[in-house]
Each structure stands twice: as structure tokens, then as C-alpha cells.
Amino acid sequence: MLQPGDQAPSFSLPDADMERVSSDQLLATGNLVLCFYPKDDTPGCTMEALEFTDLHDDFVAAGADLAGISCDTCASHGAFRDKHGLSVRLLADTDGEVCRRYGVWQEKEKNGEKRQGIRRSTFIIGRDGTIHHALYDVKPKGHAAAVLELTRGLGTDSVS
């Protein structure tokens, strides 16, 4: 698992509009809040995405960009974004490679059945690519507001 002080793994993934977005692009203007979530348009993921969308302008004012990553396709991300009016950029990690590099692809058990899936996690990454906060097993309700407070603590041009 990644910890504060670690260098965030770099990546390049397609977004909901099938445009490639790199971690370098996302960090070019400030800090990055990177959220890994299990599945588009499910209750918990929708709640989390809507809360981040509601606070989007506050994150921008705090000097941070927002991105969400799941293993869903670009088409699924586009439908999810459009259905709920999301402002969070959604990135498609369809092969799970970035999820594995961030340590969020893990075995989960539900109703006695074990399977691989994304452990809901958020990373707050400074503009220099250093992880400042690594939050695993987060609960969707109220998470965006808590992350905003942590992000504000970094300042607008955080460099460790």
C-alpha cells in the first residue's frame, strides 16, 4: 500500500470522452485528489461523485484538480457523468493496471463470495507528485468534505 511521502505512480488513461489524460497533466496546475471507486452508477459511488461535484469549485479554489478512476469503460463513465451532471473527470482503467499500482485492486468478500475489486480509496497528491494523504476503505458519505479540508491544508502550490 502507498503511504504519505511515497511518489505517486504516474499514469495515462482515457477519460469519459476517450481523451487520454496523464497524471502529469492533472498535476500541472496544482495538487490532485485521485479517487478510486468500485463501479459507475451504484449507490455509494454516485453519492461520493455527487458530493465531490458539489464541492468542485471549492477544490479548485484550494488549488486541486479532481479525478476518479474505476475499471468501467469510457462509455460507462460518459453515461454516469451525463446522468448525474458530474464535474469530476472520470478515467477508465479497464485492465486494472493503475488500480494495482496504487494498491487498491484487492480481493473482497460479499455475501460469502470472494472476488477481486477496487477498494474505495483516495489519494491527495502534491504538485510534485508526492502522496500527502493515502485514505483506504473510505465511506462515501461526507468523504468529499473531509478530503477538501485535508486539501486546503496543503496550500495551492504544495511541494514537499
N, C-alpha and C positions, 0 to 999 in steps of 0.2 A: 504494500500500500504506500502511496505517496504521502509525504509529510511536509509541513511547513519548512521552507528552506531548500527543498528539492527544486530542481529545474523542471518545469512543466514539459512533458513530451510535446514536440511540435507535430502538427498535422495539417492536412489539406483535404477537405471534404466538400461534397456538393450540398448546396442548400435547397430549400423548397422550390426554387426557380431553376435548379440544376446548374447554378453558377458555382465554380469552385471557390472556396474560402479557406484561407490558411490562418493558422494561429498567428503568424507574423502580421497579417493584415489586421486581425482583430486587436492585436496589442499595439498597433502603430500609433494610436491616438490616446492610449491610457491603459488603465487596468482592465482586466477581463473577468467576468463572472461566467463560469462554464458549468452548466448544469447537465448531468446525465440523468435520464429518466427512462422508465421501462417501456412505455407504449403510448403512441398518439391516441388522443380522444378517449382515454379511460378516466374515471372519476378523479383519482389522485393527481394524475398528470395534467388534466385540464385545470384543476384547482390551482396547482403550482404555476402553470403557464399564465393563467389569468392574473394571479397575484403579481407575477413579475411584469406582465404587461401594464397593469395598473400603476406600477412604480417605475416604469421605464424612464420617464423624464427625470425622476429623482436619481436614478443610476447614472444617467448622462450628466446631470449636474454634479455628481460625485466623481466624475471622470472615469466612468466604467462603461464598457460595452457588455452586452449580454448575448449568450448563445446557449442553445440547448442541443444535446446530442442524444439520439437513440438509434436503434438498428432499423427503424422504419425507413421506407423508401422516400425519395423526393416527392413523389405523387401523394403519398400519405401525409407527409409534412405539409404540402400545399393545401390539401383538403382540411387538415386540422387548423392551420393558420387562418384560412379563409372562413371556416365555420365559426370560429370564436374571435376573429379580429385580433389575432396575436401580433405583437410587435417584436417579440423575441425571435431572433434568427434561429431557424431550426436546421441542423446539419444531419445528414444521413450517413451513418456508419454501418452500412448494410452487412459488411463482413465482420464487424465487431472488433476490428484491429485497434482502433483508437480506444475503445472501451477496455480492451485487455491492457493496453499500455498505461492506462490510468488506474488499473486495478479494480474496476467496477464491474467487470464481467465475472460473475460468480455463480456457484450452484445455490439454488434457492429451493425451499420446500413449501408447497402449498397443498393443503388437503391430503397430506401424506405422499404427494408425488414430487420427486426431485427433478429439477431441470435447470439448465443454465439461463441466466438472465441478468439484466442490469440492476445493480444495487444503487438505488437513488442516492446520488452524491453530488456535491457542489464544490468547486474549486475556485478560490479567489486568487487570481494570478496578477502579480505586479507587471508593470510595463516592461521590466527587464526579463520577464519570463520565469521569475521565481514564484513558487507557490507560497502564499501568505497564510491561507486557510484551506484545509482539506476536511470537508464535512461529509461523513459517510452515514448511511442509513437515516437520512433526513426525513422528516414528516412534512408533507406538503403544506398543511395549514399554518400560516404565519411565517413560513420559511423565508419568503422573499423579503419581508420587513426585517427579519433578523440579519439576513445577508446584506441588506442595504446598510445597516448600522456598522457592520464589520467593514464594508467597502468605504464608507465615509471615514473610518479611522485610518485608512491608508493615505488619504490625500489624493490630489488629482494627478500628480506625476510621481508616484511612488517608485523608488528604486531602493532595493535592499542593500 
